[in-house]
Amino acid sequence: MIDKCIKDYLAYIDLERGYSKATCTKYKADIESLRNFMNKEKIIFFTELKHQDIINFIQEQRQTLSHNSVKLKVIVLDTFFKFLKREFYLEHNIFDLVQVGRKEQRIVDVLTPCEVEKLLRQPEKSHRIGCRDWAIMETLYSTGIRVSELCDLSLDSIEDGMIKVNGKGSKERIVPIGAQALKAIIRYAAFRDAFPNLDNCLFVTTRGNKLNRVEVWRMIKKYALKSKINKKIGPHTLRHSYATHLYQNGADIRVIQALLGHRDIGSTDRYTHVTFEDLQEKFNKFSPKRQHASM
């Protein structure tokens, strides 16, 4: 199980977060140092770690590493355990109890509405693969669902302009889907029979198998490069953009929380940040006229 946790996390930071090879190698080494400590202490899995174990681990690291190096290692492990909790490998992040130089929460990357449109124009809609890819990206942006939730959609997931999603923890929720995404899915449905060995999944590979998150990430990365948008773009970027655009257009934060399937409102609060463009627009609109006078 530990091997799977580490493998999934390394795939996440490599493929979805776009971390460099050197950074992924460094993160892996930091996680392996904790694993080696656990082996020595005969601790089988992360759920068995106690607060005193983490203190002992940090004290051991300080015998050979600088204070700053230990602090950076704790930040990496905190990020790793946040991932494990988010993916339901763990119920609690034990590093929440460790107060060692945490990073501030990073403001999420989002696309502007114009950039979203530019990205969605990239697939060749007259081709079965391009039409599928277009429908996938339209669905991600129109609903804000997670890429894992998209891969699990079945043929009967969509009904009456709503989409039934099996979220984290096997919790089901109903999310409205926009007209443009429905149009894309209907158009893709005409091509879908051209895929062999069809199963009940809505979006399938060229061989008719269920798509996985890595394949969707690579597909979106391809169109992102083609669009020449100078931002790191992946499936989660469309989810972030969906939520941010809802908030900027006046949606209540509790509504956004329900649509995204967040259990904790704190996970949704990140979308309440005010963009630089918002600040500049409001400054120009409401500031006293003397603020615009030439110096």
C-alpha positions in Angstrom: 0.0 0.0 0.0 2.9 2.4 0.8 4.3 1.8 -2.7 1.0 2.6 -4.3 0.6 5.8 -2.2 4.1 7.0 -3.2 3.6 6.0 -6.9 0.2 7.8 -7.1 1.6 11.0 -5.5 4.7 11.1 -7.8 2.4 10.6 -10.8 0.2 13.5 -9.5 3.1 16.0 -9.1 4.7 14.9 -12.4 1.7 14.7 -14.7 -1.0 16.9 -13.1 1.2 19.5 -11.4 3.9 19.5 -14.0 6.8 19.5 -11.5 10.3 19.1 -13.0 12.1 15.8 -13.0 14.6 17.2 -10.4 11.8 18.3 -8.1 10.0 14.9 -8.4 13.3 13.2 -7.5 13.8 15.4 -4.5 10.2 14.8 -3.3 10.6 11.1 -3.7 13.9 11.1 -1.6 12.2 13.1 1.2 9.3 10.6 1.3 11.7 7.7 1.2 13.6 9.1 4.2 10.4 8.9 6.2 9.7 5.4 4.9 13.2 4.3 6.0 12.6 5.8 9.5 9.3 3.8 9.6 11.0 0.6 8.6 13.6 1.1 11.4 10.8 1.7 13.9 8.7 -1.2 12.5 5.8 1.1 11.6 3.9 -0.6 8.8 1.7 2.1 7.4 1.2 5.9 7.6 -1.9 5.5 9.7 0.2 4.1 12.5 2.4 7.2 12.8 2.0 9.1 16.0 2.9 12.7 16.8 5.9 11.5 18.9 7.1 9.5 15.9 7.2 12.6 13.7 9.1 14.5 16.4 11.6 11.7 16.6 11.9 11.6 12.8 12.6 15.4 12.7 15.2 15.2 15.5 16.9 12.4 13.6 17.0 14.5 10.4 18.5 17.4 12.3 21.5 15.3 13.2 22.7 15.4 9.5 20.8 18.2 7.9 20.6 22.0 8.3 17.6 23.6 9.9 16.4 24.9 6.5 16.8 21.5 4.9 14.7 19.9 7.6 12.0 22.6 7.3 11.8 22.0 3.5 11.5 18.3 4.0 8.6 18.7 6.5 6.9 21.0 3.9 7.2 18.2 1.3 5.9 15.6 3.6 3.0 17.8 4.7 2.1 18.2 1.0 2.4 14.4 0.5 0.1 13.7 3.5 -2.4 16.3 2.3 -2.6 14.4 -1.0 -3.1 11.1 0.9 -5.9 12.6 2.9 -7.5 14.2 -0.2 -7.4 10.8 -1.9 -8.8 9.0 1.1 -5.8 7.0 1.9 -5.7 8.7 5.3 -8.4 10.3 7.6 -5.9 12.7 9.2 -2.7 14.5 8.2 -0.4 14.1 11.1 1.8 16.9 9.8 -1.0 19.3 10.7 0.4 19.0 14.2 3.9 20.0 13.1 4.6 23.7 13.1 7.6 24.1 10.9 7.7 26.9 8.4 4.6 26.2 6.4 4.1 27.8 3.0 1.2 30.1 2.4 -1.7 28.6 0.4 -1.0 29.1 -3.2 -3.5 31.0 -5.3 -4.9 28.5 -7.8 -4.1 28.9 -11.5 -7.1 29.9 -13.6 -7.8 30.8 -17.2 -9.7 33.8 -18.3 -12.9 33.2 -20.2 -11.1 34.1 -23.4 -8.3 31.6 -22.7 -10.9 28.9 -22.0 -12.5 29.6 -25.4 -9.1 29.5 -27.1 -8.3 26.2 -25.5 -11.7 24.7 -26.4 -11.2 25.7 -30.1 -8.1 23.5 -30.5 -9.6 20.0 -31.0 -10.6 19.0 -34.5 -14.3 18.4 -34.0 -14.8 16.6 -37.3 -12.6 13.7 -36.2 -13.7 11.2 -33.6 -10.7 11.8 -31.3 -10.9 15.5 -31.6 -14.7 15.5 -31.0 -14.2 13.3 -27.9 -11.5 15.6 -26.6 -13.6 18.7 -27.2 -16.5 17.0 -25.3 -14.2 16.1 -22.4 -12.9 19.7 -22.0 -16.3 21.2 -22.3 -17.6 18.9 -19.6 -14.8 19.6 -17.3 -15.2 23.4 -17.6 -19.1 23.3 -17.7 -19.4 21.2 -14.5 -16.2 21.6 -12.6 -16.0 17.9 -11.8 -12.7 16.2 -11.0 -10.9 14.3 -13.7 -11.4 11.1 -11.8 -15.1 11.8 -11.7 -15.1 12.4 -15.4 -13.4 9.1 -16.2 -16.1 7.3 -14.1 -19.0 8.8 -16.0 -21.3 6.2 -17.6 -23.6 6.5 -20.6 -26.6 7.0 -18.3 -24.9 9.7 -16.1 -26.5 12.6 -18.0 -30.3 13.2 -17.8 -32.4 16.3 -18.2 -29.5 18.7 -18.3 -28.0 17.3 -15.1 -25.0 15.0 -14.6 -24.8 12.4 -11.8 -21.3 12.3 -10.3 -19.8 9.7 -8.1 -17.5 11.8 -6.0 -14.8 11.2 -3.3 -15.8 8.7 -0.6 -18.5 7.3 -3.0 -20.7 10.3 -2.4 -23.1 11.0 -5.2 -24.0 14.5 -6.3 -26.0 16.0 -9.1 -24.4 18.9 -11.1 -26.0 20.9 -13.9 -24.3 20.8 -17.2 -24.2 23.7 -19.7 -25.8 23.8 -23.1 -22.4 24.0 -24.9 -21.1 20.9 -23.1 -24.3 19.0 -23.9 -23.9 20.0 -27.5 -20.4 18.6 -27.5 -21.4 15.3 -25.9 -24.3 14.8 -28.3 -21.9 15.4 -31.2 -19.4 13.0 -29.7 -22.1 10.4 -29.2 -22.4 10.2 -33.0 -18.8 9.2 -33.2 -18.7 6.9 -30.2 -19.8 3.8 -32.0 -16.7 4.1 -34.1 -14.6 3.1 -31.0 -14.2 -0.7 -30.6 -14.9 -2.9 -27.6 -17.2 -0.4 -26.0 -18.0 -0.6 -22.3 -20.5 1.5 -20.4 -18.1 4.4 -19.8 -19.0 7.7 -21.6 -15.5 8.6 -22.6 -13.3 5.9 -23.9 -9.9 5.3 -25.5 -9.3 4.5 -29.1 -9.5 0.8 -28.0 -12.8 1.3 -26.3 -11.4 1.2 -22.8 -12.1 3.5 -19.9 -10.0 6.6 -19.9 -7.7 7.3 -16.9 -6.6 10.6 -15.4 -3.1 10.5 -16.9 -4.5 10.1 -20.4 -6.8 13.1 -19.9 -4.0 15.1 -18.5 -1.8 14.4 -21.5 -4.6 15.2 -23.9 -5.2 18.6 -22.3 -1.5 19.3 -22.1 -1.3 18.8 -25.9 -4.1 21.3 -26.6 -2.6 23.7 -24.1 0.7 23.7 -26.0 -1.2 24.1 -29.2 -3.2 27.1 -27.9 0.1 28.9 -26.8 -1.5 30.0 -23.6 1.4 30.8 -21.3 0.1 29.0 -18.2 0.4 25.5 -16.8 -2.8 23.9 -17.8 -4.3 20.5 -16.8 -7.7 19.1 -15.9 -7.7 20.8 -12.5 -7.1 24.1 -14.3 -10.6 23.8 -15.9 -12.1 23.0 -12.5 -10.4 26.0 -10.9 -11.5 28.2 -13.8 -15.1 27.0 -13.5 -15.3 27.8 -9.8 -13.5 31.1 -10.1 -15.7 32.3 -12.9 -18.8 31.3 -11.0 -17.7 33.3 -8.0 -16.7 36.3 -10.1 -20.2 36.2 -11.7 -21.9 36.4 -8.3 -22.4 32.7 -7.3 -22.7 32.1 -3.5 -19.7 30.3 -2.1 -21.9 27.7 -0.5 -23.4 26.9 -3.9 -19.9 26.5 -5.4 -19.0 24.2 -2.5 -21.9 22.0 -3.3 -21.2 22.0 -7.0 -17.5 21.1 -6.5 -18.3 18.4 -3.9 -16.2 19.9 -1.2 -16.9 18.6 2.3 -15.1 21.6 3.9 -15.9 25.2 3.0 -12.2 26.0 3.6 -11.4 24.1 0.4 -13.7 26.4 -1.5 -12.4 29.7 0.0 -9.4 29.7 -2.3 -11.8 30.8 -5.1 -12.7 34.0 -3.3 -9.4 35.6 -4.0 -9.6 38.9 -5.9 -7.6 38.9 -9.1 -5.3 41.7 -10.1 -7.6 42.5 -13.0 -10.5 42.9 -10.5 -8.5 45.3 -8.4 -7.4 47.4 -11.3 -10.9 47.6 -12.7 -12.4 48.6 -9.4 -9.6 51.1 -8.8 -10.3 52.8 -12.2 -14.0 52.8 -11.6 -14.3 54.0 -8.0 -11.1 55.8 -7.0 -11.1 59.7 -6.6 -10.3 61.5 -9.8 -7.1 62.9 -8.3 -5.7 59.4 -8.2 -5.6 59.5 -12.1 -3.9 62.9 -12.4 -0.5 63.0 -14.0 2.3 63.4 -11.5 
